[in-house]
């Protein structure tokens, strides 16, 4: 019961924060505006493309992230530390059941994930959660990229389903999309960071041959480029996951009739899915075909 109250309070705080701010007209400085220019391969580029109108797609990103972070803290603290029993308050990523639509899902890379790797551990730390096998990460860059592309197509399937009025099936498709996108994106980011670390280690071995602008002999142009690409991909992935999470919550509200009529629900959810499709396309712009 305590966990449910915490989640309720977190949600109310989130809504109050939006209403007191500028969800309906105020411009928030998100990562896209703060990092408008980065040097990539010696050229100055807008991190998110040359179309400045794209900035408007991300004005809610800080709220999305704050919401997810607050819910995560409230739920996990209550479940893992106090062993409260919040019935249907959360699901594990990869749990594709209708009752998981619109509620908190533990991220695939959450620090608490080791507590959930087996049924035995889950029963010990969070006995009221239903166990599902951990989401698998793609083993290669090509597999990760293909997984992202496949899920982009699935997002179009979700759009078509909600256009037909099937809210629940739309939610089920989204439940499958989010963990697969997360796993693929994280796998790609780790590859870039790993490659950057390799480059820095090599640079340190030949440091007498390296001249660095910032005084760090490991900061080679190649390492900086790899890290910049990883940053861009990570930020775009965060925006997409935030949008998908917001849509998942909206679908849950639609299923419970909290958005009004079916037509109103369709319009609201379609609008969010349109935003997510743009976020997805933005992410794919930063992920090259070859690594």
C-alpha positions as CSV (number, residue, x, y, z in Angstrom):
1,X,0.0,0.0,0.0
2,X,2.9,2.3,0.8
3,X,4.4,1.8,-2.6
4,X,1.1,2.6,-4.3
5,X,0.9,5.8,-2.3
6,X,4.4,6.8,-3.2
7,X,3.7,6.2,-6.9
8,X,0.5,8.2,-6.6
9,X,2.3,11.1,-5.0
10,X,5.1,11.0,-7.6
11,X,2.5,11.1,-10.4
12,X,0.7,14.0,-8.8
13,X,4.0,15.9,-8.3
14,X,4.8,15.3,-12.0
15,X,1.4,16.6,-13.2
16,X,1.6,19.6,-10.9
17,X,5.1,20.4,-12.2
18,X,3.8,20.3,-15.7
19,X,0.7,22.4,-15.0
20,X,2.8,24.9,-13.1
21,X,5.3,25.1,-15.9
22,X,4.9,25.3,-19.6
23,X,3.5,22.0,-21.0
24,X,1.0,24.0,-23.0
25,X,3.1,26.7,-24.4
26,X,6.3,27.3,-22.5
27,X,9.5,26.3,-24.1
28,X,11.8,24.1,-21.9
29,X,15.5,23.9,-22.5
30,X,16.1,20.2,-23.2
31,X,19.3,18.5,-24.3
32,X,18.7,19.3,-27.9
33,X,18.7,23.1,-27.2
34,X,21.5,23.0,-24.6
35,X,23.8,21.1,-27.0
36,X,23.0,22.8,-30.2
37,X,26.4,22.4,-31.7
38,X,29.1,19.8,-31.4
39,X,32.3,19.3,-33.3
40,X,32.1,16.1,-35.2
41,X,35.0,15.1,-37.5
42,X,36.2,18.6,-37.6
43,X,33.0,20.1,-38.8
44,X,30.3,22.0,-36.9
45,X,27.0,20.3,-37.0
46,X,23.7,20.8,-35.2
47,X,23.4,17.7,-33.0
48,X,19.9,17.0,-34.2
49,X,20.0,18.2,-37.8
50,X,19.8,21.5,-39.4
51,X,16.0,21.9,-38.9
52,X,15.7,24.0,-35.8
53,X,11.9,23.3,-35.7
54,X,12.9,19.8,-34.5
55,X,13.7,21.3,-31.1
56,X,9.9,21.6,-30.5
57,X,9.7,17.8,-30.6
58,X,11.6,17.6,-27.3
59,X,10.3,20.3,-25.1
60,X,8.7,17.7,-22.8
61,X,11.8,15.4,-22.6
62,X,12.8,16.7,-19.2
63,X,9.4,16.0,-17.8
64,X,9.4,12.5,-19.2
65,X,12.8,11.7,-17.7
66,X,11.8,13.3,-14.3
67,X,8.6,11.3,-14.3
68,X,10.3,7.9,-15.0
69,X,13.1,8.6,-12.5
70,X,10.6,9.6,-9.7
71,X,8.4,6.6,-10.3
72,X,11.4,4.3,-10.4
73,X,12.8,5.6,-7.1
74,X,9.4,5.4,-5.4
75,X,8.6,2.0,-6.6
76,X,11.9,0.3,-6.2
77,X,12.7,1.8,-2.8
78,X,9.3,0.5,-1.6
79,X,9.5,-2.9,-3.1
80,X,13.1,-3.8,-2.6
81,X,13.8,-2.2,0.7
82,X,10.5,-2.3,2.6
83,X,9.2,-5.4,0.8
84,X,5.8,-3.7,0.3
85,X,3.3,-5.4,-2.0
86,X,2.0,-3.1,-4.7
87,X,-0.4,-5.3,-6.6
88,X,-0.2,-4.5,-10.3
89,X,2.0,-1.5,-9.6
90,X,4.8,-2.6,-11.9
91,X,6.1,-5.2,-14.3
92,X,9.4,-6.3,-15.5
93,X,10.6,-5.3,-19.0
94,X,9.6,-7.9,-21.5
95,X,6.4,-8.8,-19.7
96,X,3.8,-8.7,-22.5
97,X,0.6,-8.8,-20.7
98,X,-2.4,-6.5,-20.9
99,X,-2.1,-5.7,-17.2
100,X,1.3,-4.3,-17.8
101,X,0.1,-1.5,-20.1
102,X,0.4,1.9,-18.6
103,X,2.3,1.0,-15.4
104,X,5.9,1.2,-14.4
105,X,8.3,-1.2,-16.1
106,X,11.8,-1.8,-14.7
107,X,14.3,-0.6,-17.4
108,X,16.4,-3.4,-18.9
109,X,19.6,-1.8,-17.6
110,X,18.4,-0.7,-14.2
111,X,20.8,-1.1,-11.3
112,X,18.2,-3.3,-9.6
113,X,18.1,-5.7,-12.6
114,X,20.4,-8.3,-10.8
115,X,17.7,-8.8,-8.3
116,X,15.4,-10.0,-11.1
117,X,17.5,-12.4,-13.1
118,X,15.9,-15.5,-11.7
119,X,12.5,-16.5,-10.3
120,X,14.2,-17.3,-7.0
121,X,15.8,-13.9,-6.6
122,X,12.6,-12.1,-7.7
123,X,10.6,-14.1,-5.0
124,X,13.1,-13.0,-2.4
125,X,13.1,-9.2,-3.2
126,X,9.8,-8.5,-5.0
127,X,7.5,-11.6,-4.6
128,X,4.5,-9.9,-6.1
129,X,6.1,-9.2,-9.5
130,X,5.7,-11.8,-12.2
131,X,9.0,-13.1,-13.4
132,X,9.9,-13.1,-17.1
133,X,13.3,-13.9,-18.6
134,X,15.7,-10.9,-18.8
135,X,15.7,-9.0,-22.1
136,X,18.6,-10.2,-24.2
137,X,21.0,-7.7,-25.7
138,X,22.0,-8.1,-29.4
139,X,25.4,-9.7,-29.8
140,X,26.6,-7.7,-32.7
141,X,26.3,-4.2,-34.1
142,X,24.5,-5.5,-37.2
143,X,22.0,-7.4,-35.0
144,X,21.4,-4.3,-32.9
145,X,20.8,-2.0,-35.9
146,X,18.4,-4.6,-37.5
147,X,16.5,-4.8,-34.2
148,X,16.1,-1.1,-34.1
149,X,14.8,-1.1,-37.7
150,X,12.4,-3.9,-37.0
151,X,11.0,-2.1,-34.0
152,X,10.6,1.1,-36.1
153,X,8.3,-0.9,-38.4
154,X,6.4,-2.3,-35.3
155,X,5.7,1.3,-34.2
156,X,3.9,1.8,-37.5
157,X,1.9,-1.4,-36.7
158,X,1.0,0.2,-33.4
159,X,-0.1,3.4,-35.2
160,X,-2.3,1.3,-37.5
161,X,-3.9,-0.6,-34.6
162,X,-4.9,2.5,-32.7
163,X,-6.2,4.1,-35.9
164,X,-8.6,1.1,-36.1
165,X,-9.6,1.6,-32.4
166,X,-7.8,-1.4,-30.9
167,X,-6.2,0.3,-27.9
168,X,-5.2,-2.9,-26.0
169,X,-3.4,-4.4,-29.0
170,X,-1.6,-1.1,-29.5
171,X,-0.4,-1.3,-25.9
172,X,0.7,-4.9,-26.2
173,X,2.8,-4.0,-29.3
174,X,4.4,-1.1,-27.4
175,X,5.2,-3.4,-24.5
176,X,7.3,-5.5,-26.9
177,X,8.9,-2.5,-28.6
178,X,10.3,-0.6,-25.6
179,X,12.6,-3.3,-24.2
180,X,13.9,-4.3,-27.6
181,X,14.7,-0.7,-28.6
182,X,16.3,-0.2,-25.2
183,X,18.5,-3.3,-25.5
184,X,19.5,-2.6,-29.1
185,X,20.3,1.1,-28.3
186,X,22.3,0.2,-25.2
187,X,24.3,-2.4,-27.1
188,X,25.2,0.1,-29.7
189,X,26.3,2.7,-27.2
190,X,28.4,0.2,-25.3
191,X,30.2,-0.7,-28.5
192,X,31.0,2.9,-29.2
193,X,32.2,3.5,-25.7
194,X,34.3,0.3,-25.8
195,X,35.9,1.3,-29.0
196,X,36.6,4.8,-27.6
197,X,38.3,3.2,-24.6
198,X,40.4,1.0,-26.8
199,X,41.5,4.1,-28.8
200,X,42.4,6.0,-25.6
201,X,44.4,3.0,-24.3
202,X,46.3,2.8,-27.6
203,X,46.9,6.6,-27.5
204,X,48.4,6.3,-24.0
205,X,50.8,3.7,-25.2
206,X,52.1,6.0,-27.9
207,X,51.6,9.2,-25.9
208,X,55.0,10.6,-27.1
209,X,53.5,10.8,-30.6
210,X,50.3,12.4,-29.6
211,X,49.5,16.1,-29.4
212,X,46.3,17.0,-27.6
213,X,44.5,20.3,-27.4
214,X,43.2,19.7,-23.9
215,X,46.5,18.3,-22.5
216,X,45.1,14.7,-22.3
217,X,47.3,12.5,-24.4
218,X,44.5,10.0,-24.8
219,X,42.1,12.5,-26.3
220,X,42.7,11.7,-29.9
221,X,40.4,12.9,-32.7
222,X,39.2,9.4,-33.2
223,X,38.4,8.8,-29.5
224,X,36.5,12.2,-29.3
225,X,34.5,11.3,-32.5
226,X,33.5,7.9,-31.1
227,X,32.4,9.5,-27.8
228,X,30.5,12.2,-29.5
229,X,28.6,9.7,-31.6
230,X,27.9,7.6,-28.4
231,X,26.6,10.7,-26.7
232,X,24.3,11.6,-29.6
233,X,22.9,8.1,-29.8
234,X,22.4,7.9,-26.1
235,X,20.6,11.2,-25.9
236,X,18.3,10.4,-28.9
237,X,17.6,6.9,-27.4
238,X,16.6,8.6,-24.1
239,X,14.2,10.9,-25.9
240,X,12.6,8.0,-27.8
241,X,12.3,5.8,-24.7
242,X,10.7,8.8,-22.8
243,X,8.2,9.3,-25.6
244,X,7.3,5.6,-25.8
245,X,6.9,5.5,-22.0
246,X,4.6,8.5,-22.1
247,X,2.5,6.8,-24.8
248,X,2.3,3.6,-22.8
249,X,0.9,5.6,-19.9
250,X,-1.6,7.3,-22.2
251,X,-2.7,4.0,-23.6
252,X,-3.3,2.7,-20.1
253,X,-5.5,5.7,-19.4
254,X,-7.4,5.1,-22.7
255,X,-8.0,1.5,-21.7
256,X,-9.4,2.6,-18.3
257,X,-11.6,5.2,-20.0
258,X,-9.8,8.1,-18.4
259,X,-9.3,10.0,-21.7
260,X,-13.0,10.1,-22.6
261,X,-14.5,8.5,-25.7
262,X,-12.7,6.1,-28.0
263,X,-12.4,8.8,-30.6
264,X,-10.7,11.2,-28.1
265,X,-8.4,8.4,-27.0
266,X,-7.5,7.6,-30.5
267,X,-6.6,11.2,-31.3
268,X,-4.5,11.6,-28.2
269,X,-2.6,8.3,-28.6
270,X,-2.1,8.8,-32.4
271,X,-0.6,12.2,-31.7
272,X,1.9,10.7,-29.2
273,X,2.8,7.9,-31.6
274,X,3.5,10.4,-34.3
275,X,5.9,12.1,-31.9
276,X,7.6,8.8,-31.2
277,X,7.9,8.0,-34.9
278,X,9.8,11.3,-35.3
279,X,12.0,10.5,-32.3
280,X,12.7,7.0,-33.7
281,X,13.7,8.4,-37.1
282,X,15.9,10.9,-35.3
283,X,17.7,8.1,-33.4
284,X,18.3,6.2,-36.6
285,X,19.9,9.2,-38.2
286,X,22.7,8.9,-35.7
287,X,23.2,5.2,-36.1
288,X,25.4,4.4,-39.1
289,X,25.0,1.3,-41.2
290,X,28.5,0.2,-40.4
291,X,30.5,0.3,-37.1
